[in-house]
Amino acid sequence: MAGTPPLRKLEYVLAVARERHFGKAAERLHVDPSNLSRQVREVEDELGIEIFVRANHYVAIAEEAVEFIMDLEQMLARFVTEFEKSKRLARLRARRKASTFVIGYSPFVAPTIPQEIRAIQSVRFRSVHLELRRASAQELTDSLIADACQGCVMVRPSGRRYLEEIPLRSEPLFAVWPRAYQTNLSGAVGLIELRAHPLILPCSDRTDPVLEEWFFAQCAAVGLKPKVAAEASSPSEAFNLVQDGVGIAIVPGGVCGDAPGNLQCSPIGGLETLRLVITYRRGVSYRVQKMIVDIARELGAVDLAIAG
C-alpha cells in the first residue's frame, strides 16, 4: 500500500460495515452512492484484501476483514476522543492569552477546595481573572503539560512526582456502603475485608492511571484481587451506585461529607498515604509560581485552622 487511506475513505468503509448497504451508508453520510462505492473499492485495492462481499446492494463483511473493521472502529473512536481533547486544550490556551489564571481540580477533591481558592483569589489576587475547571486527573495533567492551565488540585500517592507538587494535607481512602447492608464490615476496615465485595472505584487507566496503578499495587500487597464493578466519575455518582446496590465505593475521605445519610463511610486501614496536592508545570514564570505557592500556603493555613 502506498500510504494510509484518507480519513474520509475509512469513514465510508465503516459506514458501509454498519449499514450493510451502500445506499443507506451513502444516505447517512450525504454523499453520492457511486462515489462512496468507488472510494471503498479504492481502500480495498490499497489494502490488497476484499473488505465486503457484495450481493446486489446488500453487503456482508468478508471473513478476513472482520478484525480489520473492529480495529478500524476503535481507531476512529480514539481519534475522535483525542481530537476533542486537543480542541478543549486549544480553547483553554486561547483563554489564557486573555489573562485568565486557570486552576483545575479533580472530581474527587473535597468540594470546599474550589470555594476556598475562589475566596483566596478575591482577597489576594483581585486583579486576576480566575477560572476553575473540573476534569479528570488525566485531563488535568494533559492541560498542565500543554500549558493550558497553571495549577491543579488532585489526590496523589506519595513519591509519585511527575510535575511540581506542593502537599496540602493527607487524604485517606474510605469505603462507602449502605448502613443497612448485611455485612461483617463495621468501623474502620482493612483492604482485605473487601475481597468478597464488588467495588466502585474513582479512577481507571483512562481517567487517573497513576491512582489506579497505586490502588491495584496496594491490593496486590495484601493478596487481594479486587472485583471492580464500576468506575464513578464523581462522588455523587459513586454514592448513587452504592445506593443502587452495585457495590462498595472507594473514595477519598474529603468527599464523604456529602454522602447521603443512609450510607456508612469508614476509613480503610493499612494503606500507604495519599496526599491532596496542588501541582504545576516545571519552568513556569515566577509570577505563576508565586501565585500557586501563595494559594497552597493559604489552603494549608485553612486546613490547620480546621484541624486545630
Secondary structure, 3 states (H helix, E strand, C coil): CCCCCCHHHHHHHHHHHHHCEHHHHHHHHCCCHHHHHHHHHHHHHHHCCCCEEEECCEEEECHHHHHHHHHHHHHHHHHHHHHHHHHHHHHHHHHHCCCEEEEEECCCCCCHHHHHHHHHHHHHCCCCEEEEEECCHHHHHHHHHCCCCCEEEEEEECCCCCCEEEEEEECCEEEEEECCCCCCCCCCEEHHHHCCCEEEECCCCCCCHHHHHHHHHHHHHCCCCCEEEEECCCHHHHHHHHHCCCCEEEEEHHHHHHCCCCEEEEEEECCCCEEEEEEECCCCCHHHHHHHHHHHHHHHHHHHHHHC
